C-alpha cells in the first residue's frame, strides 16, 4: 500500500520558492484573480502561486474579472480552473481561502490542513510583521475552529453581479494579496523536511509578463 500523504507539508527542497495556494468556490473569479495579481506583484521573487476550487476543471476566468484585471495590466487569459485535490493541498506551503467555508471544506478532508490554511482576510489581520513559513504556522496555531462558522472573514463573491462588484473584489484581493504575501519571508530552508516526495507538478506554472515591473495597485473606488 502506498504511504499516506502528510498534507500538512511543506515537503520542500532546500532553496525552493514558497508555494502559495489561493482557494475559492469555482476557481473562475476570486482565487484566479489572487493568483495572477500575485504573479505580477511578486514577479522575480521566490514564490510560486497557484489557485484551485471545488467545482470545475478547465474553465476560463469569468469575463468580467478578466476585463477588470486586464484594464490594470494583469493578464489572466491563460487561466483554466482546477478542482482541488490531495496533491495540490499537500504541495502548498500556505493556503489562503476566500471564505471561511472554504477552510471548513478543506479541513474536512484532513484536520491537519488547518495548520497551513487561513482565510485571506484573517491573514491580513494576523500578519503584522515579516515571518518565515514556519513562523507563520506558529502564528496561526492557536485558532479556535468555531471562529469559522460565520462570514466575517469572507471576500464577497462578485460572480454574476455588476462590474462594480468585480472591481471592488479585485481591489480588495489586490490589497490583501500584497499585504499577506509581502510579509512571507523566504529563507531558502524554512523547514527541516527537505524530501522531494510531494514536490512534483502540483504547483507548476508560468509567470505573467510585466514589462513595467511594477506591483498592481488598482485605483481606489
Backbone as CSV, one residue per row, in Angstrom:
resi,resn,N_x,N_y,N_z,CA_x,CA_y,CA_z,C_x,C_y,C_z
1,UNK,0.852,-1.192,0.000,0.000,0.000,0.000,0.885,1.239,0.000
2,UNK,0.519,2.220,-0.828,1.308,3.448,-0.903,1.184,4.219,0.395
3,UNK,2.264,4.904,0.818,2.198,5.669,2.060,1.217,6.824,1.948
4,UNK,0.531,7.112,3.038,-0.427,8.227,3.082,0.332,9.542,3.051
5,UNK,-0.145,10.479,2.245,0.459,11.804,2.199,0.281,12.509,3.535
6,UNK,1.339,13.174,3.981,1.206,14.089,5.108,0.874,15.446,4.509
7,UNK,-0.386,15.844,4.592,-0.821,17.034,3.880,-0.438,18.316,4.584
8,UNK,0.055,18.206,5.798,0.428,19.427,6.487,1.569,20.112,5.776
9,UNK,2.492,19.315,5.193,3.624,19.869,4.460,4.354,20.892,5.328
10,UNK,5.187,21.760,4.706,5.592,21.592,3.339,6.701,20.559,3.193
11,UNK,6.660,19.763,2.143,7.737,18.840,1.819,8.614,19.561,0.804
12,UNK,9.672,20.169,1.252,10.370,21.145,0.427,11.809,20.745,0.170
13,UNK,12.262,21.116,-1.015,13.669,21.038,-1.350,14.316,22.332,-0.873
14,UNK,15.493,22.229,-0.304,16.176,23.428,0.165,16.322,24.426,-0.980
15,UNK,15.964,25.659,-0.725,16.057,26.681,-1.742,14.824,26.813,-2.608
16,UNK,13.824,25.958,-2.418,12.609,26.025,-3.230,11.776,27.238,-2.850
17,UNK,11.107,27.868,-3.818,10.245,29.017,-3.508,9.109,28.646,-2.559
18,UNK,8.550,29.650,-1.901,7.373,29.466,-1.070,6.176,29.229,-1.985
19,UNK,5.451,28.163,-1.735,4.340,27.771,-2.605,3.024,28.190,-1.963
20,UNK,2.342,29.128,-2.628,1.120,29.732,-2.104,-0.069,29.274,-2.957
21,UNK,-1.104,28.777,-2.291,-2.320,28.334,-2.964,-3.483,29.230,-2.543
22,UNK,-4.219,29.766,-3.521,-5.429,30.536,-3.272,-6.636,29.676,-3.633
23,UNK,-7.665,29.703,-2.778,-8.828,28.835,-2.976,-10.116,29.652,-2.919
24,UNK,-11.005,29.409,-3.899,-12.367,29.934,-3.823,-13.321,28.832,-4.273
25,UNK,-14.569,29.169,-4.520,-15.573,28.148,-4.785,-15.339,27.416,-6.106
26,UNK,-15.229,28.168,-7.188,-15.174,27.552,-8.517,-13.856,27.763,-9.248
27,UNK,-12.963,28.578,-8.683,-11.676,28.883,-9.316,-11.855,29.549,-10.678
28,UNK,-12.869,30.411,-10.773,-13.049,31.158,-12.016,-13.181,32.664,-11.764
29,UNK,-13.014,33.092,-10.506,-13.214,34.516,-10.216,-12.206,35.025,-9.177
30,UNK,-12.472,34.797,-7.907,-11.635,35.402,-6.866,-10.250,34.774,-6.756
31,UNK,-10.169,33.448,-6.683,-8.849,32.835,-6.493,-7.936,33.004,-7.706
32,UNK,-8.434,32.917,-8.960,-7.516,33.222,-10.057,-7.094,34.684,-10.079
33,UNK,-7.992,35.588,-9.656,-7.582,36.990,-9.544,-6.416,37.113,-8.570
34,UNK,-6.514,36.451,-7.434,-5.417,36.479,-6.457,-4.143,35.885,-7.041
35,UNK,-4.280,34.764,-7.732,-3.097,34.098,-8.308,-2.363,35.015,-9.290
36,UNK,-3.089,35.592,-10.229,-2.423,36.365,-11.273,-1.987,37.743,-10.789
37,UNK,-2.702,38.326,-9.841,-2.216,39.543,-9.193,-0.899,39.251,-8.476
38,UNK,-0.853,38.137,-7.751,0.367,37.777,-7.018,1.526,37.511,-7.970
39,UNK,1.258,36.821,-9.064,2.329,36.539,-10.021,2.956,37.826,-10.546
40,UNK,2.104,38.813,-10.808,2.643,40.076,-11.310,3.318,40.870,-10.196
41,UNK,2.655,40.982,-9.061,3.171,41.823,-7.974,4.505,41.309,-7.441
42,UNK,4.690,39.984,-7.451,5.902,39.403,-6.866,6.770,38.707,-7.917
43,UNK,6.664,39.172,-9.144,7.450,38.597,-10.229,8.942,38.671,-9.905
44,UNK,9.634,37.547,-10.133,11.071,37.501,-9.894,11.444,37.245,-8.450
45,UNK,10.462,37.165,-7.544,10.728,36.870,-6.142,10.468,35.391,-5.874
46,UNK,10.975,34.864,-4.769,10.935,33.405,-4.541,9.579,32.877,-4.077
47,UNK,8.588,33.006,-4.960,7.251,32.488,-4.700,6.771,31.694,-5.905
48,UNK,5.877,30.770,-5.626,5.199,30.017,-6.672,3.712,30.045,-6.333
49,UNK,2.888,30.533,-7.260,1.473,30.754,-6.974,0.595,29.830,-7.804
50,UNK,-0.465,29.371,-7.160,-1.465,28.575,-7.856,-2.817,28.838,-7.207
51,UNK,-3.892,28.500,-7.902,-5.232,28.610,-7.341,-6.031,27.367,-7.701
52,UNK,-7.093,27.135,-6.931,-7.931,25.957,-7.159,-9.301,26.198,-6.532
53,UNK,-10.254,25.335,-6.894,-11.600,25.438,-6.351,-12.223,24.075,-6.170
54,UNK,-13.538,24.054,-6.056,-14.253,22.827,-5.722,-15.158,22.307,-6.839
55,UNK,-15.347,23.079,-7.912,-16.431,22.758,-8.844,-16.003,22.351,-10.245
56,UNK,-15.092,23.107,-10.864,-14.864,22.945,-12.296,-13.399,22.685,-12.632
57,UNK,-13.205,21.951,-13.717,-11.891,21.831,-14.342,-11.931,22.503,-15.702
58,UNK,-10.861,23.228,-16.023,-10.609,23.735,-17.377,-11.551,24.838,-17.841
59,UNK,-12.161,25.571,-16.910,-12.960,26.730,-17.305,-12.096,27.991,-17.237
60,UNK,-12.300,28.938,-18.175,-11.549,30.192,-18.117,-12.060,31.087,-16.992
61,UNK,-11.291,32.096,-16.695,-11.703,33.074,-15.700,-12.967,33.786,-16.192
62,UNK,-13.815,34.196,-15.265,-15.043,34.909,-15.614,-14.707,36.157,-16.446
63,UNK,-15.429,36.395,-17.544,-15.108,37.518,-18.423,-15.019,38.874,-17.713
64,UNK,-15.942,39.151,-16.785,-15.900,40.451,-16.099,-14.656,40.584,-15.233
65,UNK,-14.221,39.484,-14.596,-12.996,39.557,-13.801,-11.785,39.673,-14.714
66,UNK,-11.803,38.949,-15.821,-10.712,39.070,-16.793,-10.567,40.514,-17.259
67,UNK,-11.688,41.144,-17.606,-11.650,42.518,-18.096,-11.181,43.487,-17.011
68,UNK,-11.636,43.255,-15.782,-11.223,44.117,-14.671,-9.715,44.046,-14.462
69,UNK,-9.173,42.841,-14.462,-7.734,42.678,-14.272,-6.955,43.223,-15.467
70,UNK,-7.431,42.920,-16.659,-6.726,43.348,-17.864,-6.635,44.870,-17.937
71,UNK,-7.679,45.568,-17.484,-7.679,47.029,-17.508,-6.568,47.614,-16.650
72,UNK,-6.043,46.800,-15.743,-4.977,47.267,-14.853,-3.682,46.485,-15.048
73,UNK,-3.537,45.916,-16.241,-2.258,45.325,-16.610,-2.007,43.914,-16.149
74,UNK,-3.041,43.223,-15.693,-2.882,41.832,-15.252,-3.584,40.924,-16.258
75,UNK,-2.822,40.053,-16.896,-3.372,39.177,-17.934,-3.614,37.788,-17.358
76,UNK,-4.890,37.455,-17.169,-5.263,36.131,-16.667,-5.869,35.277,-17.770
77,UNK,-5.550,35.599,-19.018,-6.147,34.904,-20.141,-5.782,33.439,-20.248
78,UNK,-4.658,33.059,-19.676,-4.246,31.650,-19.738,-4.875,30.793,-18.653
79,UNK,-5.599,31.412,-17.757,-6.143,30.652,-16.629,-7.172,29.622,-17.066
80,UNK,-7.064,28.434,-16.466,-8.086,27.406,-16.579,-8.314,26.839,-15.179
81,UNK,-9.568,26.733,-14.802,-9.901,26.326,-13.430,-9.399,24.922,-13.128
82,UNK,-9.140,24.682,-11.847,-8.676,23.384,-11.363,-9.512,22.975,-10.163
83,UNK,-9.895,21.721,-10.133,-10.528,21.183,-8.933,-9.427,20.777,-7.962
84,UNK,-9.543,21.238,-6.764,-8.549,20.959,-5.743,-8.465,19.464,-5.460
85,UNK,-7.247,18.954,-5.315,-7.057,17.546,-4.972,-6.016,17.431,-3.863
86,UNK,-5.801,16.214,-3.412,-4.895,15.996,-2.283,-3.469,16.432,-2.596
87,UNK,-3.000,16.180,-3.807,-1.631,16.554,-4.167,-1.453,18.064,-4.145
88,UNK,-2.449,18.793,-4.635,-2.380,20.251,-4.630,-2.310,20.782,-3.209
89,UNK,-3.126,20.235,-2.330,-3.110,20.658,-0.930,-1.788,20.312,-0.258
90,UNK,-1.279,19.124,-0.539,-0.024,18.688,0.079,1.149,19.542,-0.376
91,UNK,1.110,19.981,-1.621,2.248,20.719,-2.173,2.344,22.143,-1.658
92,UNK,1.235,22.720,-1.220,1.236,24.119,-0.792,1.908,24.300,0.559
93,UNK,2.639,25.393,0.683,3.202,25.785,1.972,2.195,26.592,2.780
94,UNK,1.430,27.418,2.081,0.426,28.279,2.706,-0.821,28.239,1.823
95,UNK,-2.001,28.142,2.441,-3.260,28.139,1.695,-4.115,29.296,2.184
96,UNK,-4.447,30.207,1.274,-5.328,31.333,1.582,-6.687,31.080,0.942
97,UNK,-7.750,31.092,1.744,-9.099,30.894,1.218,-9.843,32.222,1.128
98,UNK,-10.824,32.270,0.235,-11.614,33.478,0.079,-12.784,33.540,1.055
99,UNK,-13.164,32.399,1.623,-14.260,32.359,2.589,-13.938,31.357,3.692
100,UNK,-14.615,31.529,4.822,-14.450,30.577,5.924,-14.915,29.181,5.539
101,UNK,-15.978,29.103,4.742,-16.482,27.775,4.384,-15.482,27.014,3.516
102,UNK,-14.660,27.715,2.775,-13.619,27.028,2.002,-12.616,26.372,2.944
103,UNK,-12.257,27.088,4.005,-11.380,26.490,5.016,-12.041,25.259,5.624
104,UNK,-13.313,25.368,5.969,-14.002,24.226,6.570,-14.005,23.029,5.627
105,UNK,-14.262,23.265,4.355,-14.312,22.168,3.387,-12.936,21.525,3.192
106,UNK,-11.896,22.323,3.295,-10.538,21.769,3.195,-10.211,20.925,4.417
107,UNK,-10.541,21.447,5.593,-10.199,20.749,6.837,-10.998,19.455,6.990
108,UNK,-12.193,19.395,6.400,-12.956,18.141,6.412,-12.149,17.012,5.768
109,UNK,-11.363,17.336,4.759,-10.529,16.329,4.103,-9.480,15.771,5.058
110,UNK,-8.889,16.667,5.834,-7.833,16.271,6.761,-7.653,17.409,7.755
111,UNK,-7.860,17.145,9.036,-7.781,18.193,10.050,-6.393,18.821,10.134
112,UNK,-5.368,18.083,9.734,-4.019,18.624,9.815,-3.804,19.795,8.861
113,UNK,-4.668,19.918,7.839,-4.533,21.030,6.895,-4.835,22.376,7.541
114,UNK,-5.496,22.364,8.691,-5.762,23.601,9.428,-4.460,24.338,9.732
115,UNK,-3.381,23.599,9.879,-2.100,24.176,10.285,-1.528,25.143,9.261
116,UNK,-1.987,25.067,8.019,-1.423,25.960,6.998,-2.497,26.674,6.178
117,UNK,-3.754,26.595,6.614,-4.863,27.185,5.866,-5.514,28.294,6.684
118,UNK,-5.770,29.423,6.022,-6.365,30.565,6.718,-7.107,31.427,5.695
119,UNK,-8.253,32.000,6.066,-8.898,32.946,5.161,-7.973,34.138,4.875
120,UNK,-7.960,34.583,3.648,-7.078,35.683,3.254,-7.320,36.923,4.108
121,UNK,-8.585,37.214,4.395,-8.912,38.396,5.198,-8.339,38.291,6.606
122,UNK,-8.422,37.120,7.200,-7.863,36.939,8.540,-6.347,37.034,8.511
123,UNK,-5.732,36.540,7.453,-4.276,36.607,7.342,-3.792,38.053,7.348
124,UNK,-4.556,38.949,6.735,-4.199,40.367,6.748,-4.135,40.877,8.181
125,UNK,-5.084,40.450,8.985,-5.143,40.886,10.379,-3.996,40.313,11.211
126,UNK,-3.637,39.072,10.940,-2.637,38.394,11.768,-1.204,38.701,11.365
127,UNK,-0.979,38.929,10.087,0.390,39.149,9.621,0.770,40.615,9.757
128,UNK,1.328,40.951,10.907,1.708,42.330,11.190,3.162,42.609,10.822
129,UNK,4.003,41.599,10.931,5.435,41.749,10.666,5.896,40.602,9.780
130,UNK,7.036,40.739,9.114,7.540,39.662,8.260,7.789,38.376,9.049
131,UNK,7.427,37.229,8.441,7.603,35.930,9.084,8.028,34.902,8.043
132,UNK,8.727,33.880,8.487,9.005,32.736,7.635,7.767,31.844,7.600
133,UNK,7.776,30.840,6.725,6.657,29.907,6.679,6.480,29.218,8.036
134,UNK,7.577,28.784,8.638,7.496,28.114,9.934,6.914,29.040,11.000
135,UNK,7.327,30.302,10.988,6.800,31.272,11.952,5.324,31.574,11.680
136,UNK,4.958,31.579,10.412,3.558,31.773,10.053,2.710,30.664,10.639
137,UNK,3.189,29.420,10.551,2.455,28.286,11.120,2.259,28.466,12.625
138,UNK,3.297,28.915,13.307,3.199,29.141,14.744,2.191,30.255,15.050
139,UNK,2.179,31.270,14.206,1.312,32.425,14.416,-0.164,32.055,14.343
140,UNK,-0.510,31.094,13.501,-1.922,30.742,13.323,-2.308,29.456,14.051
141,UNK,-1.409,28.959,14.882,-1.636,27.653,15.521,-2.698,27.681,16.612
142,UNK,-3.012,28.841,17.155,-3.892,28.917,18.325,-5.354,29.144,17.968
143,UNK,-5.749,28.924,16.731,-7.104,29.281,16.311,-8.153,28.282,16.782
144,UNK,-9.304,28.824,17.142,-10.462,28.023,17.520,-11.309,27.802,16.271
145,UNK,-11.584,26.562,15.893,-12.381,26.302,14.686,-13.746,26.991,14.675
146,UNK,-14.285,27.316,15.852,-15.605,27.953,15.905,-15.605,29.350,15.297
147,UNK,-14.433,29.941,15.101,-14.358,31.274,14.508,-14.685,31.257,13.016
148,UNK,-14.821,30.047,12.448,-15.077,29.931,11.007,-16.486,29.454,10.695
149,UNK,-17.423,29.730,11.585,-18.810,29.324,11.374,-19.672,30.450,10.816
150,UNK,-19.081,31.609,10.581,-19.834,32.728,10.008,-19.065,33.296,8.813
151,UNK,-19.456,34.467,8.367,-18.894,35.036,7.135,-17.972,36.228,7.390
152,UNK,-17.523,36.399,8.610,-16.769,37.614,8.921,-15.462,37.735,8.138
153,UNK,-14.898,36.592,7.710,-13.609,36.619,7.013,-13.758,36.529,5.489
154,UNK,-14.970,36.617,4.995,-15.189,36.358,3.567,-14.861,37.566,2.690
155,UNK,-14.254,37.289,1.536,-14.167,38.261,0.445,-15.416,38.054,-0.411
156,UNK,-16.227,39.061,-0.528,-17.508,38.930,-1.212,-17.336,38.416,-2.642
157,UNK,-18.180,37.470,-3.001,-18.115,36.863,-4.330,-18.866,37.745,-5.337
158,UNK,-18.191,38.250,-6.382,-18.874,39.103,-7.358,-19.536,38.330,-8.496
159,UNK,-19.463,37.003,-8.474,-19.926,36.182,-9.603,-21.344,36.539,-10.037
160,UNK,-21.494,36.821,-11.346,-22.789,37.145,-11.964,-23.394,38.434,-11.425
161,UNK,-22.560,39.302,-10.882,-23.063,40.566,-10.365,-22.532,41.721,-11.225
162,UNK,-22.607,42.923,-10.735,-22.273,44.097,-11.544,-20.765,44.242,-11.725
163,UNK,-20.390,45.042,-12.727,-18.972,45.336,-12.960,-18.362,46.010,-11.733
164,UNK,-19.170,46.814,-11.033,-18.671,47.469,-9.819,-18.283,46.457,-8.755
165,UNK,-19.066,45.374,-8.628,-18.741,44.337,-7.652,-17.439,43.626,-8.017
166,UNK,-17.239,43.390,-9.298,-15.982,42.760,-9.736,-14.798,43.674,-9.432
167,UNK,-14.962,44.944,-9.715,-13.888,45.891,-9.452,-13.576,45.956,-7.961
168,UNK,-14.632,46.006,-7.135,-14.440,46.052,-5.686,-13.702,44.809,-5.196
169,UNK,-14.122,43.637,-5.670,-13.458,42.397,-5.264,-12.000,42.401,-5.680
170,UNK,-11.724,42.846,-6.903,-10.338,42.874,-7.392,-9.472,43.825,-6.573
171,UNK,-10.031,44.962,-6.196,-9.280,45.919,-5.377,-8.949,45.332,-4.008
172,UNK,-9.947,44.705,-3.391,-9.730,44.108,-2.077,-8.698,42.984,-2.165
173,UNK,-8.858,42.113,-3.142,-7.929,40.986,-3.304,-6.516,41.499,-3.565
174,UNK,-6.380,42.522,-4.406,-5.064,43.087,-4.689,-4.395,43.594,-3.411
175,UNK,-5.146,44.349,-2.622,-4.594,44.876,-1.368,-4.211,43.746,-0.416
176,UNK,-5.090,42.772,-0.260,-4.842,41.697,0.694,-3.694,40.792,0.255
177,UNK,-3.608,40.517,-1.038,-2.516,39.673,-1.537,-1.176,40.358,-1.313
178,UNK,-1.083,41.621,-1.642,0.186,42.330,-1.461,0.567,42.418,0.013
179,UNK,-0.441,42.580,0.870,-0.173,42.689,2.301,0.299,41.362,2.888
180,UNK,-0.371,40.269,2.529,-0.051,38.979,3.134,1.201,38.350,2.541
181,UNK,1.230,38.214,1.240,2.395,37.582,0.601,3.646,38.411,0.866
182,UNK,3.474,39.723,0.901,4.611,40.590,1.171,5.221,40.417,2.548
183,UNK,4.486,39.762,3.458,5.011,39.516,4.804,5.692,38.150,4.932
184,UNK,5.601,37.309,3.904,6.226,35.983,3.970,7.685,36.082,3.542
185,UNK,8.561,35.658,4.410,9.999,35.787,4.182,10.577,34.456,3.742
186,UNK,11.250,34.470,2.611,11.917,33.264,2.106,13.310,33.182,2.708
187,UNK,13.634,32.043,3.329,14.962,31.850,3.911,15.787,30.840,3.142
188,UNK,15.160,30.140,2.206,15.873,29.095,1.466,15.695,27.737,2.091
189,UNK,15.301,27.687,3.371,15.116,26.399,4.055,14.274,26.640,5.302
190,UNK,12.977,26.871,5.110,12.107,27.225,6.233,11.805,26.052,7.152
191,UNK,11.891,24.811,6.637,11.505,23.665,7.437,12.570,22.599,7.388
192,UNK,12.609,21.705,8.394,13.636,20.667,8.415,13.419,19.564,7.401
193,UNK,12.178,19.415,6.878,11.889,18.333,5.938,12.277,18.765,4.534
194,UNK,13.310,18.155,3.952,13.783,18.563,2.635,13.655,17.447,1.624
195,UNK,12.693,16.523,1.848,12.477,15.461,0.886,11.715,15.993,-0.316
196,UNK,11.729,15.240,-1.413,11.103,15.714,-2.640,9.842,14.938,-2.990
197,UNK,9.343,14.108,-2.084,8.252,13.189,-2.399,7.051,13.878,-3.006
198,UNK,6.681,15.057,-2.463,5.454,15.689,-2.922,5.705,16.989,-3.672
199,UNK,6.920,17.202,-4.122,7.203,18.440,-4.832,6.558,18.394,-6.215
200,UNK,6.800,17.477,-7.075,6.104,17.141,-8.318,5.617,18.328,-9.121
201,UNK,4.504,18.095,-9.847,3.950,19.104,-10.733,2.804,19.882,-10.115
202,UNK,2.538,19.704,-8.841,1.305,20.220,-8.272,1.219,21.735,-8.284
203,UNK,2.345,22.424,-8.227,2.282,23.878,-8.213,3.147,24.498,-9.306
204,UNK,3.189,23.890,-10.484,3.957,24.470,-11.565,3.107,25.467,-12.319
205,UNK,3.755,26.291,-13.103,3.028,27.264,-13.909,3.903,28.445,-14.211
206,UNK,3.665,29.051,-15.365,4.471,30.194,-15.776,4.087,31.443,-15.034
207,UNK,4.864,32.471,-15.239,4.570,33.767,-14.641,4.019,34.698,-15.714
208,UNK,3.208,35.643,-15.318,2.638,36.588,-16.254,3.643,37.709,-16.496
209,UNK,3.990,38.009,-17.753,4.946,39.075,-18.031,4.451,40.406,-17.485
210,UNK,5.376,41.213,-17.028,5.036,42.534,-16.508,6.122,43.494,-16.986
211,UNK,5.999,44.028,-18.207,7.072,44.818,-18.775,7.424,46.043,-17.958
212,UNK,6.471,46.575,-17.201,6.774,47.747,-16.389,7.368,47.380,-15.047
213,UNK,7.390,46.074,-14.730,7.969,45.572,-13.491,7.416,46.319,-12.284
214,UNK,6.118,46.434,-12.223,5.503,47.164,-11.136,4.501,46.281,-10.418
215,UNK,4.179,46.642,-9.177,3.122,45.956,-8.448,1.772,46.483,-8.903
216,UNK,0.796,45.603,-8.910,-0.555,46.017,-9.239,-1.119,46.851,-8.099
217,UNK,-1.619,48.017,-8.421,-2.350,48.818,-7.452,-3.561,49.373,-8.176
218,UNK,-4.705,48.741,-7.978,-5.914,49.204,-8.629,-6.297,50.560,-8.065
219,UNK,-6.742,51.482,-8.913,-7.160,52.799,-8.411,-8.271,52.647,-7.375
220,UNK,-8.304,53.536,-6.420,-9.335,53.478,-5.377,-10.690,53.784,-5.978
221,UNK,-11.722,53.248,-5.333,-13.077,53.437,-5.841,-13.501,54.897,-5.735
